[in-house]
């Protein structure tokens, strides 16, 4: 028989190997239902068995907590998000000011406000509702630029150039623009002394190295190989004379040009200006009469021929005496000395129709032709023809 203590087991959970506890557990589960959540839970203990056979119930653990109720799902977002808080329907200017602009109507606002569709229906038109929102405030101005760093101090002015530096600048500029016509002076110490005694360049006498009225110059130009004539060992080459190769110099002073040095000793007037190099010792040192004859003509053409023969633009004395040209008479020493050599009477132009058939003239119109005629032959400088400036 179960003691009266079993009547308190309605809110207890029992689990034991003891048959009596199991009986009490079955009795609990045979109840029609659990107490409602409003019933105050009672802490019960199973009675323990006394020596007389009575049941003494031990303490019972608390009943398990009921499962927590599920949380309600979050509310679904509204299919029509609210307009921004600053928007105002009173600014609508649709028909009737009702903020309803079906398809085909333009959603408009007053005071420059902007119409914003809110995807709501109005008057049976799907998504035709709108509201008016104030215009976006202007963007703030950009932050001011950081101040520029202070300018560095200007460099100190350059010291004034010396006379030598100014001269070097002029020479460099002349070389880059027109080129230079240079003449290396032999016997430099004597010429240096003469130069130091002069007060202007007009007092300096130009060295005549190729005839009584002839001075040979070398053209230095940025487009040409650099070549400066110098006599070499045993000669005092210390100074030189240079002119800017301007149009004025070409048109008034230069008479002819050659590819190589043209044998200064006997190039002018079919004479022997340097006697030690003369092939015909009996010839006149300055003029065998050919330059004098041309310079006495008086006409412009004769005056020009006079200058050309005096500058060595004609046939060299060695060529007139030794060269045998096909179909042309060779001049004897006597004929040259007497002013009767036809080879000594006119310039020998490389490119000139009128010079064709005269010595080597009229044929060297290309670099290849010049090389063929002179370069691989003896005495090319003496034999070569001349080019007009």
SULCORCOR-V926714 format. One record per residue. N is the residue number from 0. SS is DSSP state (H for helix, E for strand, - for the rest). PSI is psi as a letter, one per 40 degrees, with the letter a starting at -180 (NA if undefined). Layout:
N;SS;PSI
N;SS;PSI
//
This chain:
0;-;h
1;-;h
2;-;i
3;H;e
4;H;e
5;H;e
6;H;e
7;H;e
8;H;e
9;H;d
10;H;f
11;-;i
12;-;h
13;-;i
14;-;h
15;-;i
16;-;e
17;-;h
18;H;d
19;H;d
20;H;d
21;H;d
22;H;d
23;H;d
24;H;d
25;H;d
26;H;d
27;H;d
28;H;e
29;-;e
30;-;i
31;-;d
32;-;i
33;-;i
34;-;i
35;-;i
36;-;e
37;-;e
38;-;h
39;-;h
40;-;i
41;-;h
42;-;h
43;-;i
44;E;i
45;E;h
46;E;i
47;-;i
48;-;h
49;-;i
50;-;d
51;-;e
52;-;e
53;-;i
54;-;h
55;-;h
56;E;h
57;E;i
58;E;i
59;-;i
60;-;i
61;-;i
62;-;i
63;-;i
64;-;i
65;-;i
66;-;i
67;-;i
68;-;h
69;-;i
70;-;i
71;-;i
72;-;i
73;-;i
74;-;i
75;-;i
76;-;i
77;-;h
78;-;e
79;-;g
80;-;i
81;-;i
82;-;i
83;-;i
84;-;d
85;-;e
86;-;i
87;-;h
88;H;e
89;H;e
90;H;e
91;E;i
92;-;f
93;-;i
94;H;h
95;H;e
96;H;f
97;-;e
98;-;f
99;E;h
100;-;g
101;-;i
102;-;h
103;-;d
104;-;i
105;-;h
106;-;h
107;-;i
108;E;i
109;-;i
110;-;f
111;-;e
112;-;i
113;E;h
114;E;h
115;E;h
116;E;h
117;-;e
118;-;e
119;-;i
120;-;i
121;E;h
122;-;f
123;-;e
124;E;h
125;-;h
126;-;f
127;-;e
128;E;i
129;E;i
130;E;i
131;E;h
132;E;i
133;-;i
134;-;i
135;-;h
136;-;i
137;-;i
138;-;i
139;-;i
140;-;i
141;-;i
142;-;i
143;-;i
144;-;i
145;-;i
146;-;i
147;-;i
148;-;i
149;-;i
150;-;i
151;-;i
152;-;i
153;-;i
154;-;i
155;-;i
156;-;i
157;-;i
158;-;i
159;-;i
160;-;i
161;-;i
162;H;d
163;H;d
164;H;d
165;H;d
166;H;d
167;H;d
168;H;d
169;H;d
170;H;d
171;H;d
172;H;d
173;H;d
174;H;d
175;H;d
176;H;d
177;-;e
178;-;i
179;E;i
180;E;h
181;E;i
182;E;h
183;E;h
184;-;h
185;-;i
186;-;f
187;H;d
188;H;d
189;H;d
190;H;d
191;H;d
192;H;d
193;H;d
194;H;d
195;H;d
196;H;e
197;-;i
198;-;e
199;-;i
200;H;d
201;H;e
202;H;e
203;-;h
204;-;h
205;-;h
206;-;h
207;-;h
208;-;e
209;-;e
210;E;i
211;-;d
212;-;f
213;E;h
214;-;h
215;-;h
216;-;i
217;E;h
218;E;h
219;E;h
220;-;i
221;-;d
222;-;e
223;-;i
224;-;i
225;-;h
226;-;h
227;-;h
228;-;h
229;-;i
230;-;e
231;-;a
232;-;i
233;-;e
234;-;i
235;-;g
236;-;g
237;-;d
238;-;i
239;E;i
240;E;h
241;E;h
242;E;i
243;E;h
244;-;g
245;-;i
246;H;d
247;H;d
248;H;d
249;H;d
250;H;e
251;H;d
252;-;d
253;-;h
254;-;d
255;-;i
256;E;i
257;-;i
258;-;d
259;-;i
260;-;h
261;-;f
262;-;g
263;H;d
264;H;d
265;H;f
266;-;d
267;-;h
268;-;f
269;-;f
270;-;a
271;-;g
272;-;d
273;-;h
274;H;d
275;H;e
276;H;e
277;-;h
278;-;e
279;-;g
280;-;d
281;-;e
282;-;i
283;-;i
284;-;d
285;-;d
286;-;h
287;-;e
288;-;e
289;H;d
290;H;d
291;H;d
292;H;d
293;H;d
294;H;e
295;-;e
296;-;d
297;-;d
298;-;i
299;H;d
300;H;d
301;H;d
302;H;d
303;H;d
304;H;d
305;H;d
306;H;d
307;H;d
308;H;d
309;H;d
310;-;e
311;-;f
312;-;e
313;E;a
314;-;h
315;-;i
316;H;d
317;H;d
318;H;d
319;H;d
320;H;d
321;H;d
322;-;h
323;-;h
324;-;h
325;-;h
326;-;e
327;-;h
328;-;h
329;-;h
330;-;h
331;-;i
332;H;d
333;H;d
334;H;d
335;H;d
336;H;d
337;-;e
338;-;f
339;-;e
340;-;h
341;H;d
342;H;d
343;H;e
344;-;e
345;-;i
346;E;i
347;-;g
348;E;h
349;-;d
350;-;g
351;-;h
352;H;d
353;H;e
354;H;e
355;-;h
356;-;e
357;-;h
358;-;b
359;-;e
360;-;i
361;-;e
362;-;d
363;-;g
364;-;e
365;-;i
366;H;d
367;H;d
368;H;d
369;H;d
370;H;d
371;H;d
372;H;d
373;H;d
374;H;d
375;-;f
376;-;i
377;-;i
378;-;f
379;H;d
380;H;d
381;H;d
382;H;d
383;-;i
384;-;i
385;E;i
386;E;i
387;-;i
388;-;NA
//
